[in-house]
Amino acid sequence: MSTNDSISQFVTFVIDNNYYGINILDIKEIQSEFSITPVFHASNEVLGFVNLRGQIYLIIDIRVILGKEKIQKTEFDLVEEKLVIFKESLGDPFGIIVDHIGDVEEIDNDMIETFKSLTDSKNEDLKNLSTLELVEGISRLDDKLLILLRSRNLLNTIENKH
Amino acid sequence: MNYIDDQVVNEFIEESNELLSSIEEYFLELDSSTEKDKTDLIHKIFRAIHTIKGSAGLLNFDAISDLSHLMETLLSKLREGLIEPEAKYIDALLSGSDKLKIMLEDVSKSSEVDSSEEKETISNFLDNINIPGNLNPKKNTNFKSHESYENEPIIPIPKFKKPDFISDINELIKTIIITFNNKFNDLQNIFLCIEDKKSFTNEEKVKIIRFCDLLINVAKYTHKKNIYFVLYILKDITNKIYEQDIVVDDELIQFYFEVVTKTNTLFEAYDHSDETDISELIRHYGLLTGKLQKENVQQQNQLIKKEENKLSKKENIDLNEKSNTSLSPKKEELNAEKHDTVRLNINILDKLMRLAGELVLVRNQQLIKASSSLFDDREIIQRLDSITTEIQESVMQTRLQPIGNIYSKFNRTIRDIKRKLGKEIRLDTSGYHVELDKSIIETLAGPMIHIIRNAADHGIETPEERKKLGKPVAGTISISAYHEGGLINISISDDGKGIQPDKIKSKALEKGIKTQTELDSMSEKELINLILLPGFSTSDQISDLSGRGVGLDVVTTSIEKLNGSVEINSKPGLGTTFQLKLPLTLAIIPCLIVLSNGYRYAIPQTNLEELVSINSDSKYKIENTGYQEVFRLRNNLIPVIRLNDILENKVQFDLNTQAQIVEKYSKIDQFQNNGKLNFAVLRLGNNKFGLIIDQVLGTEEIVVKPMHSALNNIKIYSGGTILGDGQVALILNIEGLAKHCNLNFNLNLEKTKEISEKNQVIEKESVLIFKAGVDEQYALALPFIQRVEQINPSSIENVGDKEFIKFGDKTLKILKLENLLDVSDTMYKEEMYLIIPKHINLPIGILVSEIIDTKELLINLNTQSYFEKGILGTDFINNRLTLFIDIFQLIELFDPAGVHKVREEIVDFEINQEEKNQIRILLVEDSSIFRQIVKSYLENDGFNVDVAKNGKEGLLKFKKKNYDLLISDIEMPIMNGFELIENIRGSKFNSDIPAMALSSFGSEQFIRKAHESGFDFYEIKLQKDNIIKRIGHILRNYINPELESNKKLLSENSVKLIGGNS
């Protein structure tokens, strides 16, 4: 590919009408048909376990991390919501559920505003996320603001709970 | 470059380790092998050490190569026959190879390992050998090679060449017979294997070959042709079975057994053995061996001739045996083994295993699809199905190894112990072929050695002690492994002195592990199993071998890590058995799948004892102790917990949660679920508990996946798995569940017994629930309440510091709870209530702010946790702690003068306090509230009161103590008051005790019945003053010693039943 070092590709997705991006290199696959087994006693961010081809994935409810209402259903059968599974290099297998998946955006690294300028942001989501060190940065696209997540820290949000 | 080096080094380490462990086995075999084998073994050891030395030199591991060089030199002396393989040499070589192992653990630092001691020992030996005068000449008599410190009766069989060489033939025959008998165990094992038609493990093969060797050696040696024949046949058949040259069918097994029996008989009648006719046996043998028949018959004829004429020319017979000689298959076997195995990285196996798991899932999905598809497709899918199953099984097998692999380690342990302690110990092993997962086998060796050491050190007595006890001088430690219930069972037993429960008791007390009462309620077995607890060691002196302050708890921990369990059975004087139960593999375990809260959970079968299902019409019920639900399982009270509630309550249970759960289920129908209540009885160490689940779905072999690291803090799960339909299910961690529920297994027997008996007839009591202050909720039993009046607090009038209210023509004195009890202040509202108590001859009303409810409840009064005058006790009502009012005490607190005055009016006698103290009253009453109330007012009056909860308990107590007065309720569970008094009047002891019946009934008929049954008096329960008065009357007339004459008179003539003051 002709990508040079200064361009990164981000998979974008929507949660509650906000746009988020995850570095495409962190993502293993995206699923739209799955069934969740809840884990009683786990912290609120944990939706449960999903089996994909013999591997068990822990599913995190990113909505809870963002301070929104928890997802209630456990069956997902070719729906708008997608399960984003991360690569094993990020830790024990896990994934998140997003409202729906958007395009893959190519963003020049210079166009990413870094974390420090965000702490006094008026956007509540951003504030939440930045306290959890979940935000890599933000990038302004034509008509929207894209929040780039640091997927590596997603698992910590649960582990740190205890 | 570096990579290659690493690889070479790794290979060197692996190879050397393998060589070293085989060396160890060879050494141990040396102790008990024939001369010919010995030379062979020494050659093998020599070659192995030589290889290690060579490779180490090449890779510049000088320390390793130095040590192995010395060992090699010593071995070469052994090989050349300059020295005999005596124990001291073998010890030196063994410790040398141990050191080499240590060096190999971290080769890069191998030069830092100090091996000077080993080197010095070996060098010293070498120096001695090299001095010509000190040369240890090879002895001619082979019998001497047996090591003196080991009295194992296994005698090496000499090569028989010249029969006249032995002068005392009878002596020798005896040894042969002993040897044969010793090997008889092996024979039986082989026989069992044949019967099972199983294939042999390598270990067994070696045993068989050695056994055949022995047979033929013995055969060669005897002068008796019949014995020679039977042994020959035995050997030949064993060999044939082993070579799979012959069909193993019932006939063969039958024949085999016949031969074995015959051999035994012949040996027994050794001198006359040739007089027996064994031609039938030989013919049968010929027939069985089929096409070999002719040759064999010829061969046998030849043999007979040779046997009779030329016993010295044994070489010929050896030639004849060439086709099935014992040595050749052994060599082939060893060669074949080398080519049949491939060294594999375990990661590849793990990956294969995972992939096979995935394949199974795909298969399952296909199967579901196939059920609705065309017939043609189904056939293919069925084939896929069977192939997948086979693949999965084969992959699983790649990880399985026979447990026999670790048995060899134990020989070494036993050898060490024998030498150190001077004990005679025989190790008996069986079940070599039982297979377990590699990782389990590896972990298992440690705990098993610990147990064996323990048995050898603490269990088996010294030879002198054993002689005194009439036991065989050599103690036996037997290890056996077998399959049972989908689990691997390993039992390690010794025939030593066993465990003394008393010793355990005193030790547990001394170490503060248990209290005396706890210990008293424990069974012998429970006591014995205490030694598995941390910090327990019963050996009086700490020895070098075991009891280094590390107790058997290490065993428990490691076995439990493997999802297994340990149990000890011991008979003092007879021995101890450790029973280990383990899953076949850690990766795949049999589980019970259950449903709870709509999701499926897996319970490992190792923890599962049994399943219990009770119907709504069954007499068995879940009972409770107030804080814990319990179930009486065959006279054992086990705590019962509910999975649904565990899952819903994230926080570890405390007494409050427990009480709430008990309360919750005591209110609702236990059997909502199809009229059935299911629970699994689970084992946790030596304790059992029940886990109530919604539904049992069945058992399944599940592939265990470790828990996600982010959820490691959740203790109630031990992992996850994927079920047949692709859904994830969680595996329950039994220990975690018990901890989460704060389970207490030391249910006080006395207490629980009483609870369950009481619950047999459900006792409900009506109470009024109300509030006065902000915080507390109160309850008062309805029979104590005359009425409740609604009042307006503004109509309360103050007189001094007292408050009054006017009702019609009566003025009531107002009682406020906070003035008498340590409770929050009464809240003032527009509408308030006044509770007017019954049976109090004073005009008093209790002011309360809110009436909540009247309820009929199962009350389990807790009289321990809250202690205050005026309060009977506490219980939970509507999930709230509720204080039960003792109305009599409360009134006495409120108006002592008034109460006293009333008493003086009605009680026309006075007994001094001292006399009262000596009077023992037995109060039998089932209702906890009334029992508490009557007891407390009698005790306040200065009497000694014992209580019983029903007639049966009352009768038991009555028989134990000399009571002066019996007061009993009539309506009671198990045994009512009528039955009680009939029993008492009919008994020999104290049968004429004055007895007063208390009841809330007052009918004429009832009173008569009480009289007929044997009661002397009758009172209405709640009329305290009347009761007191009546007691006074009884005491004055019946019990007071000065009025002894009166007693007789009254009891004969003037018994009058008084039916209350209505």
Interface residues (C-beta under 8 A of the other chain):
Chain A: S35 T37 P38 V39 F40 H41 A42 V46 G48 F49 V50 N51 R53 G54 I56 L58 G91 D92 P93 F94 L155 I158 E159 H162
Chain B: R354 L355 G357 E358 L361 N597 Y599 L647 E648 K650 K705 H708 S709 A710 L711 N713 I714 I716 Y717 G720 I722 G726 Q727 V728 A729 L730
